[in-house]
Amino acid sequence: MVMVKSNKRTLSISTDEQLQNCVMSNVSVQIYVEDELDYEGEIVGYSDHSITTDDGIYLRVNCRVQTNSNYLKLLRS
């Protein structure tokens, strides 16, 4: 097996502010459940207890969200 090392830094997404920036910037994220990648794509919404994607809803306590993108992009109106 060949491991490819990425030059991009992985950022953990956990706060409401980080999630809001991901939603507003249409940033692609990876959602892990029990250390297995379960979803890769955009977050469409979130609440205190859940994260909503095009594929479904994840309980925040049961998943880990990461991105390799800059979720602090400037937003244009």
Buried (B, 14 or more C-beta within 10 A) or exposed (E): EEEEEEEEEEBEBEEEEBBBBBBEBBBBBBBBEEEEEBBEBBBEEBEEEBBBBEEEEBEBEEBBBBBBBEBEEEEEE
